[in-house]
């Protein structure tokens, strides 16, 4: 399978992640078949695509792109497996559902069609037991929302073929994503583990009265500079001190009880005040579009 051979994509699940993937596939000129057993899923998907299409236009559409180039085929793709060249699965993050669903898709698909799961933490080795062709099953974990955020983690299992790993990386690059290959299966993959460490310490700093939530945000967006001598010099210089910091962090970071959560939530609400979350989301998307456009322009100058 190559990127040029993918013309019709199957999307399983139309929540925020599945709907966002659908929008991106349509923007790149692909035909999309969509399934979801949830009540009202078809209407919700149509409304969601309407809400993000302007953003996709700003990012740039393929010449043959159309917001209407999809079919909602019902609760399952079963009757349409023969039409598909790639599948992006976005079912709930529950192992039992994944095992059954991936097994059913695998049984009905051509052996050369990749099945990519948007799983955000469950590795694919846990849900390939029912698969006849586990060599074409792997993770394609996006970041929210996938039609804007460039990162995709490609995580194979021990049976995924090198050919299919290469093909999935190539397809996501063709979509305009920045795919990274996670070479070993670990819980939570890579980017979420990095985020978990940062979020855990931010939570700890607020819970323990070191910083307010607002000042944690300020520390993150206003600091974190680098030096000209590189990572090795940084670790040699600060490594011994970091050992002490990490020991203290481990001792104070992992109390997620209700009382601690209430302290942090109070600080967060004080920071947010009367902020409208939907308006913040719109502003975020607008800034992301501008940032991505600037990155494309900068790359063209190199």
C-alpha positions as CSV (number, residue, x, y, z in Angstrom):
1,X,0.0,0.0,0.0
2,X,1.2,3.5,-0.9
3,X,-0.2,7.0,-0.2
4,X,-1.1,7.3,-3.9
5,X,-3.2,4.1,-3.7
6,X,-5.4,5.4,-0.9
7,X,-8.6,6.9,-2.3
8,X,-11.3,5.8,0.1
9,X,-10.8,5.9,3.9
10,X,-13.0,4.2,6.5
11,X,-13.6,6.1,9.7
12,X,-15.0,4.2,12.7
13,X,-16.4,6.5,15.4
14,X,-17.4,10.1,14.9
15,X,-16.6,11.8,18.2
16,X,-14.3,14.8,18.3
17,X,-11.3,12.7,17.1
18,X,-13.2,10.7,14.4
19,X,-15.0,13.8,13.2
20,X,-11.7,15.8,13.0
21,X,-10.0,13.0,11.1
22,X,-12.9,12.9,8.7
23,X,-12.6,16.6,8.0
24,X,-8.9,16.3,7.3
25,X,-9.3,13.3,5.0
26,X,-12.0,15.3,3.1
27,X,-9.8,18.4,2.9
28,X,-7.1,16.3,1.2
29,X,-9.5,15.1,-1.5
30,X,-10.2,11.7,-0.2
31,X,-13.6,9.9,-0.2
32,X,-14.6,8.8,3.4
33,X,-17.0,6.2,4.6
34,X,-18.1,6.7,8.2
35,X,-19.8,4.5,10.8
36,X,-20.9,5.1,14.3
37,X,-23.6,3.3,16.4
38,X,-24.3,6.3,18.7
39,X,-27.8,7.9,18.4
40,X,-27.6,11.1,16.4
41,X,-24.0,10.5,15.2
42,X,-24.8,11.3,11.6
43,X,-26.3,14.7,12.4
44,X,-23.5,15.6,14.9
45,X,-20.9,14.8,12.3
46,X,-22.5,17.0,9.7
47,X,-22.7,19.9,12.1
48,X,-19.1,19.4,13.2
49,X,-17.8,19.3,9.6
50,X,-19.7,22.6,9.0
51,X,-18.0,24.1,12.0
52,X,-14.4,23.2,11.0
53,X,-14.5,23.5,7.2
54,X,-13.6,27.2,7.2
55,X,-10.5,26.5,9.2
56,X,-9.6,23.7,6.7
57,X,-10.1,26.2,3.9
58,X,-7.7,28.6,5.5
59,X,-5.1,25.8,5.8
60,X,-5.5,24.9,2.2
61,X,-7.7,22.4,0.4
62,X,-6.7,19.9,-2.2
63,X,-8.1,20.7,-5.7
64,X,-10.6,17.9,-5.5
65,X,-11.6,18.5,-1.8
66,X,-15.3,18.5,-0.9
67,X,-17.0,18.6,2.5
68,X,-19.7,16.4,1.1
69,X,-17.5,13.6,-0.2
70,X,-18.4,11.2,2.5
71,X,-21.2,8.7,3.3
72,X,-22.5,7.9,6.8
73,X,-23.1,4.2,6.3
74,X,-24.6,3.3,9.7
75,X,-23.5,1.5,12.8
76,X,-20.7,-0.5,11.0
77,X,-18.5,-0.5,7.9
78,X,-19.1,-4.2,7.4
79,X,-21.0,-3.9,4.1
80,X,-18.3,-1.6,2.7
81,X,-15.0,-3.3,3.6
82,X,-14.3,-4.0,0.0
83,X,-14.3,-0.3,-0.9
84,X,-11.7,0.8,1.6
85,X,-8.0,1.5,1.2
86,X,-7.3,2.6,4.8
87,X,-9.1,2.5,8.1
88,X,-8.8,4.9,11.0
89,X,-10.5,3.5,14.1
90,X,-11.7,5.9,16.9
91,X,-13.8,3.8,19.2
92,X,-13.9,4.4,23.0
93,X,-10.7,3.6,24.9
94,X,-12.0,0.3,26.3
95,X,-10.0,-2.8,25.6
96,X,-13.0,-5.2,25.2
97,X,-14.4,-2.9,22.5
98,X,-11.1,-2.6,20.7
99,X,-10.5,-6.4,20.7
100,X,-13.9,-7.1,19.2
101,X,-13.9,-4.2,16.7
102,X,-10.4,-4.6,15.3
103,X,-11.0,-8.3,15.0
104,X,-14.2,-7.8,13.0
105,X,-12.6,-5.2,10.7
106,X,-9.5,-7.4,10.2
107,X,-11.7,-10.4,9.2
108,X,-13.5,-8.3,6.5
109,X,-10.8,-6.2,5.0
110,X,-8.3,-7.0,2.2
111,X,-5.0,-8.1,3.7
112,X,-3.1,-5.1,2.3
113,X,-5.3,-2.5,4.0
114,X,-3.8,-0.9,7.1
115,X,-6.0,-0.7,10.2
116,X,-4.8,2.3,12.3
117,X,-6.2,2.9,15.8
118,X,-6.4,6.3,17.3
119,X,-5.9,4.7,20.8
120,X,-4.3,7.2,23.1
121,X,-2.8,4.7,25.5
122,X,-3.7,1.1,24.8
123,X,-1.0,-0.5,22.7
124,X,-2.2,-2.5,19.7
125,X,-0.6,-5.8,20.9
126,X,-3.4,-5.9,23.5
127,X,-6.2,-6.0,20.8
128,X,-4.8,-8.2,18.0
129,X,-5.6,-11.6,19.4
130,X,-8.6,-12.0,17.1
131,X,-6.8,-10.8,14.0
132,X,-5.9,-13.0,11.1
133,X,-3.5,-10.3,9.8
134,X,-2.0,-8.5,12.8
135,X,0.9,-7.4,10.6
136,X,-1.3,-4.6,9.3
137,X,-2.6,-3.3,12.7
138,X,-0.9,-0.5,14.5
139,X,-1.5,2.8,16.3
140,X,-2.0,6.1,14.6
141,X,-2.5,8.3,17.7
142,X,-3.4,11.9,16.8
143,X,-3.6,15.0,19.1
144,X,-6.7,17.0,19.5
145,X,-8.0,18.2,17.2
146,X,-6.4,16.0,14.4
147,X,-7.3,18.4,11.6
148,X,-5.1,21.0,13.2
149,X,-2.5,19.4,15.4
150,X,0.4,18.1,13.3
151,X,1.7,15.3,15.6
152,X,0.7,11.7,15.1
153,X,2.4,8.8,17.0
154,X,2.8,5.7,14.9
155,X,3.2,2.8,17.3
156,X,3.6,-0.7,15.8
157,X,3.2,-4.0,17.8
158,X,5.7,-6.8,17.6
159,X,3.8,-8.3,14.6
160,X,3.4,-5.2,12.5
161,X,5.4,-5.5,9.3
162,X,8.1,-3.0,8.4
163,X,6.3,-2.4,5.1
164,X,3.1,-1.3,6.8
165,X,5.0,0.9,9.3
166,X,6.7,2.7,6.4
167,X,3.3,3.0,4.5
168,X,1.5,4.5,7.5
169,X,4.3,7.1,8.1
170,X,4.2,8.0,4.4
171,X,0.4,8.4,4.4
172,X,0.4,10.7,7.4
173,X,3.2,12.8,5.9
174,X,1.1,13.0,2.8
175,X,-1.8,14.3,4.9
176,X,0.5,17.1,6.2
177,X,1.1,15.6,9.6
178,X,4.3,15.2,11.5
179,X,4.4,11.5,12.4
180,X,6.9,10.1,14.9
181,X,7.7,6.4,15.1
182,X,7.5,5.1,18.7
183,X,9.8,2.1,18.4
184,X,8.8,0.3,21.6
185,X,5.3,-0.2,23.0
186,X,5.0,1.6,26.3
187,X,1.7,2.5,28.2
188,X,0.6,6.0,27.1
189,X,3.1,6.0,24.2
190,X,5.6,8.9,24.2
191,X,4.0,12.4,23.9
192,X,1.4,11.6,26.6
193,X,4.1,10.4,28.9
194,X,5.9,13.7,28.5
195,X,2.7,15.6,29.1
196,X,1.9,13.4,32.1
197,X,5.2,14.4,33.8
198,X,4.6,18.1,33.1
199,X,0.9,18.1,34.2
200,X,1.7,16.1,37.3
201,X,4.3,18.6,38.5
202,X,2.0,21.5,37.6
203,X,-0.7,19.9,39.6
204,X,1.7,19.3,42.5
205,X,2.9,23.0,42.5
206,X,-0.6,24.3,42.8
207,X,-1.8,21.7,45.3
208,X,1.2,22.3,47.6
209,X,0.8,26.1,47.5
210,X,4.0,26.8,45.6
211,X,2.3,28.6,42.6
212,X,-1.2,29.6,41.6
213,X,-2.7,28.0,38.5
214,X,-2.2,31.3,36.7
215,X,1.5,31.5,37.6
216,X,2.0,27.9,36.5
217,X,0.8,28.9,33.1
218,X,3.0,32.0,33.1
219,X,6.0,29.9,34.1
220,X,5.3,27.5,31.2
221,X,4.7,30.0,28.4
222,X,7.3,32.6,29.5
223,X,10.2,30.4,30.5
224,X,11.9,27.2,29.4
225,X,14.7,28.7,27.3
226,X,17.7,26.8,26.0
227,X,21.4,27.2,25.7
228,X,23.8,27.2,22.8
229,X,25.8,24.2,24.1
230,X,23.1,21.6,23.7
231,X,21.4,18.9,25.8
232,X,24.5,17.1,26.8
233,X,26.0,20.2,28.4
234,X,22.7,21.0,30.1
235,X,22.5,17.6,31.7
236,X,26.1,17.7,32.8
237,X,25.6,21.1,34.3
238,X,22.2,20.6,35.9
239,X,22.0,16.8,36.2
240,X,23.2,16.5,39.8
241,X,20.8,19.2,40.9
242,X,18.0,17.6,38.9
243,X,18.4,14.3,40.9
244,X,17.4,16.2,44.1
245,X,14.5,18.0,42.3
246,X,13.2,14.7,40.9
247,X,13.3,13.0,44.3
248,X,11.3,15.8,45.8
249,X,8.9,15.8,42.8
250,X,8.3,12.0,43.2
251,X,7.6,12.6,46.9
252,X,4.9,15.2,46.3
253,X,3.3,14.7,42.9
254,X,0.9,11.8,43.1
255,X,-1.9,12.6,45.5
256,X,-5.0,12.8,43.3
257,X,-7.6,12.6,46.1
258,X,-10.7,14.7,46.1
259,X,-9.3,17.3,48.6
260,X,-6.2,17.9,46.5
261,X,-8.3,18.1,43.3
262,X,-10.5,20.7,45.0
263,X,-7.5,22.9,45.8
264,X,-6.3,22.8,42.2
265,X,-9.8,23.3,40.8
266,X,-10.3,26.4,43.0
267,X,-7.1,28.0,41.7
268,X,-8.0,27.2,38.1
269,X,-11.4,28.7,38.4
270,X,-9.9,31.8,40.0
271,X,-7.7,32.1,37.0
272,X,-10.5,31.5,34.5
273,X,-13.0,33.9,36.0
274,X,-15.7,34.5,33.4
275,X,-13.7,33.1,30.5
276,X,-15.9,31.5,27.8
277,X,-14.3,28.1,27.0
278,X,-15.9,28.0,23.5
279,X,-14.4,31.4,22.7
280,X,-11.0,30.3,24.0
281,X,-11.3,27.2,21.7
282,X,-12.0,29.4,18.7
283,X,-9.1,31.7,19.5
284,X,-6.8,28.6,19.9
285,X,-7.8,27.3,16.5
286,X,-7.3,30.7,14.9
287,X,-3.8,31.0,16.4
288,X,-3.0,27.4,15.4
289,X,-3.9,28.2,11.8
290,X,-1.7,31.3,11.8
291,X,1.2,29.4,13.4
292,X,0.9,26.5,11.0
293,X,0.9,28.9,8.1
294,X,4.0,30.7,9.4
295,X,5.8,27.3,9.7
296,X,4.9,26.4,6.1
297,X,6.2,29.8,5.0
298,X,9.4,29.4,7.0
299,X,10.0,26.0,5.6
300,X,9.7,27.3,2.1
301,X,12.5,29.8,2.7
302,X,15.0,27.2,3.9
